[in-house]
Amino acid sequence: MSAATTTAGAATTAAGRLAALGRAELTLLGRSKGMLVTAVVVPLLLPLSVQQTLKGDMLEKAGLSMGTAMLSAGIGFAMLFAVYAALVNIYVARREELVLKRLRTGELLDREILAGTALPAALIGIAQCVVVALACTALIDLEAPEALHLAVLGVLLGIVLMVALGAVTAAFSRTAESAQVSSLPLMFVSMIGSGMTVPLEVFPDRVASVLELLPLSPAIRLVRGGWTGELSAYEALGATATAVAWVVLAVFAVQRWFRWEPRH
């Protein structure tokens, strides 16, 4: 078998197709300055605003340090802006430009098209989570995580969910301009009610129990619990089950309602 044949065969594997589509999407992302700023710069700056709003008594009531609170906020913002908001715009733009429709005529499966398109944003989100953790450790004296596996699980589940919800939101967005508006409800609700900017412990118990069911709440809870070590096995299992349920629901919604051609 020749080297050319081997190379051609490798390019037609699922991994090869995903990598090729991811590289192409990364190139397009680099050409969009506005989207690049939203995905890379904004999530790293927003946690600084949280530091100004969190008061000592609020942190004391929640049993959190400033470093843990900043970590949760930074990782949450990375998921929302670098992954979710960016992908809503990307999916809608590619659909309106007929890119998605053309990709479906080739070897790529539908799930490969969605995953490959999301790959750069997901990797940027993961990289930002790592940067936030390192920055909080170095600058705010954040202690080492007590249960790193829970924090990693929270980040991965959150990223996967944001990818799926980005596709769902794109399905109901007519244009790239309207996509910037249609993504706002989930972003505002998550920032206020998922424990990112305001710890859920400061809310009344009944309200907190409802807020724990929001899409991003389980991921934030796993990340925070993984760092503090104060999350019991039962609580970690409950947060994981809630996150997985949201992922399954979001994937079903994508399969049911995602549009591959421009909306008219």
Disulfide bonds with the S-S distance in Angstrom:
none
